[in-house]
Amino acid sequence: MSRALDEEETVLWPAVQQLVKSGPDRELVQMYPYRSAAPTSLWRQLIGKAQRELTFAGYTNYFLWLEQARFGEVLRRKVSQGCRVRFILGDPASPVTRQRELEEDVPLTLSTRIEVTLSELAKLKDTAIEARYETGHVSLSVFRFDDDMIVTPLLPGRIGHDAPMMHLRRAQDDGVFDRFAGHVEDLWGRGRDVWTIPTTEDADAQA
């Protein structure tokens, strides 16, 4: 059945997994050695079923626009249905970004990928989508879909699709899910709106 529907068995039958696992471990739905090993249908399903919150705390979020068909239209529809949509991006002008670019050493740089995402988000400025810069997640991406979450800890010198990937589902207070959710809220609280023109103080702080 899972093959016919192009879905993971753990996505189709989450109750079975919950019976097998116990304790904090039950929040781990699936683990992948590479983000690219996860089916694109998983992302599509999680984005599609989210009703309250979509938070994309990837440093560039670039791949979403490539892998998810009509992603901008999907986000626009989600916002119109009352879903909160947030993006946390790395600052393309930050020294943190430049250092990570040196480590990755690939032609399609982090700052270029961020600029592509900013260009796509600019098309959605007439919606309630929110976006902020924060560099505290250069080595860890967190994507939240209501009570589901995808976490990818980036390895030194590797790019996003080479990162290990965890699919989490919230099952308890102060569990693994809540720990990563708290990290995202910390990032958001420190972040700077991407559409705000930097002040002289901001520029000096980044120098």
C-alpha positions as a printed NumPy array, in Angstrom:
array([[ 0.   ,  0.   ,  0.   ],
       [ 2.805,  2.412,  0.879],
       [ 4.377,  1.886, -2.555],
       [ 1.075,  2.538, -4.31 ],
       [ 0.624,  5.802, -2.405],
       [ 4.306,  6.793, -2.608],
       [ 4.398,  7.342,  1.159],
       [ 6.44 ,  6.009,  4.075],
       [ 4.835,  3.262,  6.145],
       [ 5.536,  5.329,  9.259],
       [ 3.584,  8.234,  7.778],
       [ 0.637,  6.035,  6.792],
       [ 0.578,  4.115, 10.065],
       [ 1.929,  6.441, 12.807],
       [-0.179,  4.677, 15.482],
       [ 1.684,  1.417, 14.881],
       [ 5.012,  3.129, 15.446],
       [ 3.764,  4.775, 18.628],
       [ 2.874,  1.338, 20.023],
       [ 6.362,  0.021, 19.283],
       [ 8.303,  2.967, 20.742],
       [ 8.163,  4.357, 24.245],
       [ 9.65 ,  7.296, 26.137],
       [11.352, 10.199, 24.335],
       [12.231,  7.908, 21.434],
       [ 8.609,  7.812, 20.332],
       [ 8.95 , 11.35 , 18.956],
       [11.331, 10.073, 16.269],
       [ 9.211,  9.024, 13.294],
       [12.056,  8.287, 10.88 ],
       [15.762,  8.888, 10.428],
       [17.524,  9.339,  7.078],
       [21.301,  9.335,  6.489],
       [20.866, 12.13 ,  3.919],
       [18.155, 14.733,  3.427],
       [18.124, 13.783, -0.251],
       [17.187, 10.206,  0.765],
       [13.808, 11.316,  2.108],
       [10.934, 11.159, -0.391],
       [ 9.796, 14.563, -1.658],
       [ 6.265, 13.335, -0.969],
       [ 7.043, 13.558,  2.773],
       [ 7.684, 17.298,  2.52 ],
       [ 4.62 , 17.755,  0.326],
       [ 2.417, 15.889,  2.775],
       [ 3.699, 17.742,  5.852],
       [ 3.324, 21.142,  4.186],
       [-0.111, 20.231,  2.86 ],
       [-1.609, 19.059,  6.138],
       [-0.266, 21.908,  8.314],
       [-3.066, 24.2  ,  9.487],
       [-1.592, 26.35 , 12.254],
       [ 2.11 , 26.82 , 11.632],
       [ 4.735, 26.453,  8.934],
       [ 8.212, 27.537,  9.981],
       [11.184, 27.127,  7.639],
       [14.374, 27.714,  9.607],
       [16.815, 26.567,  6.965],
       [19.823, 28.77 ,  6.354],
       [18.869, 29.259,  2.691],
       [15.574, 27.332,  2.205],
       [16.607, 27.356, -1.454],
       [15.795, 23.705, -2.138],
       [12.126, 24.132, -1.263],
       [11.529, 26.315, -4.298],
       [13.212, 23.719, -6.507],
       [11.65 , 20.536, -5.142],
       [ 8.106, 21.621, -4.262],
       [ 5.902, 22.369, -7.262],
       [ 4.279, 25.831, -7.186],
       [ 5.641, 26.36 , -3.695],
       [ 4.817, 30.066, -3.662],
       [ 1.185, 29.351, -4.546],
       [ 0.989, 26.759, -1.79 ],
       [ 2.321, 29.255,  0.769],
       [-0.093, 31.931, -0.404],
       [-2.993, 29.516,  0.001],
       [-1.823, 28.44 ,  3.447],
       [-1.7  , 32.041,  4.659],
       [-5.179, 32.711,  3.264],
       [-6.44 , 29.733,  5.279],
       [-5.087, 31.198,  8.521],
       [-1.802, 29.297,  8.781],
       [ 1.155, 31.278, 10.141],
       [ 4.112, 31.031,  7.744],
       [ 7.617, 32.066,  8.832],
       [11.076, 31.895,  7.277],
       [14.368, 32.247,  9.155],
       [17.263, 32.851,  6.773],
       [20.957, 33.384,  7.146],
       [22.087, 36.92 ,  6.429],
       [23.9  , 36.851,  3.062],
       [26.138, 39.742,  4.19 ],
       [27.145, 38.131,  7.495],
       [30.711, 36.962,  8.255],
       [29.106, 33.711,  9.482],
       [27.732, 33.144,  5.992],
       [31.043, 33.94 ,  4.353],
       [32.884, 31.524,  6.649],
       [30.422, 28.75 ,  5.872],
       [30.836, 29.451,  2.152],
       [34.571, 28.892,  2.508],
       [33.922, 25.579,  4.219],
       [31.434, 24.401,  1.584],
       [33.538, 25.63 , -1.352],
       [30.811, 25.138, -3.988],
       [29.991, 27.374, -6.991],
       [26.391, 27.972, -5.875],
       [27.234, 29.831, -2.689],
       [25.121, 30.209,  0.433],
       [24.592, 33.907, -0.221],
       [23.429, 33.189, -3.773],
       [20.967, 30.576, -2.535],
       [19.672, 32.983,  0.098],
       [19.21 , 35.696, -2.539],
       [17.14 , 33.295, -4.657],
       [14.857, 32.649, -1.688],
       [14.593, 36.376, -0.974],
       [13.61 , 36.944, -4.589],
       [10.832, 34.357, -4.285],
       [ 9.643, 35.748, -0.96 ],
       [ 9.509, 39.238, -2.46 ],
       [ 6.712, 37.937, -4.696],
       [ 4.732, 37.155, -1.531],
       [ 5.213, 40.469,  0.301],
       [ 1.512, 41.197, -0.148],
       [ 0.704, 38.267,  2.162],
       [ 1.202, 37.823,  5.904],
       [ 4.304, 35.656,  5.423],
       [ 7.061, 36.681,  7.852],
       [10.81 , 36.425,  7.275],
       [13.807, 37.263,  9.439],
       [17.593, 37.009,  9.269],
       [19.463, 35.055, 11.963],
       [22.832, 33.329, 11.652],
       [22.582, 31.088, 14.729],
       [21.395, 28.105, 12.683],
       [24.178, 27.918, 10.105],
       [24.819, 24.304, 11.12 ],
       [21.277, 23.218, 11.963],
       [18.072, 23.518,  9.948],
       [14.646, 23.075, 11.56 ],
       [11.369, 22.92 ,  9.645],
       [ 8.081, 22.846, 11.578],
       [ 4.686, 21.723, 10.289],
       [ 2.26 , 22.028, 13.263],
       [ 3.266, 19.049, 15.432],
       [ 5.638, 17.501, 12.885],
       [ 9.217, 18.639, 12.392],
       [12.192, 17.936, 10.175],
       [15.658, 18.577, 11.619],
       [18.893, 18.443,  9.623],
       [22.195, 18.912, 11.49 ],
       [24.727, 20.041,  8.883],
       [28.112, 18.371,  8.842],
       [31.286, 20.481,  8.374],
       [32.036, 21.102,  4.723],
       [28.799, 19.476,  3.529],
       [25.762, 21.135,  1.966],
       [22.155, 20.633,  3.001],
       [21.146, 17.625,  0.936],
       [24.107, 15.683,  2.39 ],
       [22.955, 16.312,  5.977],
       [21.396, 13.59 ,  8.157],
       [17.675, 14.163,  8.595],
       [15.242, 13.415, 11.424],
       [11.453, 13.444, 11.123],
       [ 9.967, 14.186, 14.56 ],
       [ 6.372, 14.247, 15.794],
       [ 5.483, 15.922, 19.101],
       [ 4.361, 13.446, 21.761],
       [ 5.277, 15.021, 25.119],
       [ 6.125, 18.212, 26.944],
       [ 9.792, 19.231, 26.977],
       [10.725, 16.387, 24.653],
       [13.061, 16.452, 21.675],
       [10.438, 18.233, 19.554],
       [ 9.973, 20.999, 22.119],
       [13.726, 21.447, 22.5  ],
       [14.145, 22.169, 18.792],
       [10.97 , 24.285, 18.756],
       [12.443, 26.391, 21.544],
       [15.628, 26.828, 19.526],
       [13.586, 28.155, 16.617],
       [11.762, 30.622, 18.864],
       [15.091, 31.863, 20.198],
       [16.278, 32.42 , 16.634],
       [13.071, 34.232, 15.768],
       [13.296, 36.448, 18.823],
       [16.827, 37.531, 17.912],
       [16.1  , 37.868, 14.199],
       [15.896, 40.967, 12.041],
       [13.129, 41.494,  9.513],
       [14.462, 40.861,  6.011],
       [12.618, 43.854,  4.607],
       [14.049, 46.323,  7.141],
       [16.868, 48.497,  5.842],
       [19.923, 47.915,  8.093],
       [20.927, 50.835, 10.308],
       [24.497, 52.071, 10.701],
       [24.642, 50.214, 14.029],
       [23.621, 46.957, 12.309],
       [26.305, 47.386,  9.683],
       [28.946, 48.07 , 12.341],
       [27.864, 44.967, 14.284],
       [28.36 , 42.79 , 11.201],
       [31.733, 44.259, 10.273]])
